[in-house]
Amino acid sequence: MQTLALKKACEKSGIPFYWHERYTPEMDREITVSDQFLDEMRIKARRTFPLYRRLYRFFIKRPVTLLFHSWR
């Protein structure tokens, strides 16, 4: 929501707002990132857990946590 508010404020002031563009570390030129690259990065950034870890959380950690929270 803050990003959208910033975008609207920039557009009202006539300042260009770039969602997916960045500058190089030297700040001498812009690097444009394609939508396809961003989609690939979103897929890679998703956290996936192996089956044993999901089972541990479901059958052991969650019941124990619920047990401790019910004592409060």
C-alpha positions in Angstrom: 0.0 0.0 0.0 2.9 2.4 0.8 4.5 1.7 -2.6 1.2 2.4 -4.4 0.8 5.7 -2.4 4.4 6.6 -3.3 3.7 5.8 -7.0 0.6 8.0 -7.0 2.5 10.9 -5.3 5.3 10.6 -7.8 2.9 10.6 -10.8 1.1 13.7 -9.4 4.4 15.5 -9.1 5.6 14.5 -12.6 8.4 12.2 -11.3 8.8 9.0 -13.3 8.2 5.9 -11.2 9.9 2.7 -12.3 8.6 -0.6 -10.8 11.3 -2.9 -12.2 14.2 -0.7 -13.2 17.4 -0.3 -11.2 20.7 1.5 -11.6 24.1 0.0 -11.7 26.3 0.2 -8.6 28.1 3.1 -10.3 24.8 4.9 -10.7 25.7 5.7 -14.3 23.1 3.7 -16.2 19.7 2.0 -15.7 19.2 -1.7 -15.9 15.8 -2.9 -17.1 14.5 -6.2 -15.9 12.1 -8.1 -18.1 8.8 -9.5 -16.8 9.8 -13.0 -17.8 12.9 -12.7 -15.6 10.8 -11.4 -12.7 8.4 -14.3 -13.1 11.3 -16.8 -13.0 12.7 -15.1 -9.9 9.3 -15.3 -8.1 9.1 -19.0 -8.8 12.6 -19.6 -7.5 11.9 -17.5 -4.4 9.0 -19.6 -3.2 9.9 -21.6 -0.2 9.3 -25.3 -0.5 9.7 -27.7 2.3 10.4 -31.5 2.0 7.7 -33.9 3.1 9.5 -34.9 6.3 9.6 -31.3 7.5 5.9 -30.7 6.7 5.0 -33.9 8.6 7.1 -32.8 11.5 5.4 -29.5 11.7 1.9 -30.9 11.3 2.2 -33.9 13.7 4.8 -32.7 16.3 5.4 -29.0 16.4 1.9 -27.8 15.9 0.3 -29.9 18.6 3.0 -29.1 21.1 2.7 -25.4 20.4 -1.1 -25.5 20.7 -0.6 -27.4 24.0 1.7 -24.7 25.4 -0.5 -21.9 24.3 -3.6 -23.4 25.9 -1.8 -23.4 29.3 -1.6 -19.6 29.3 
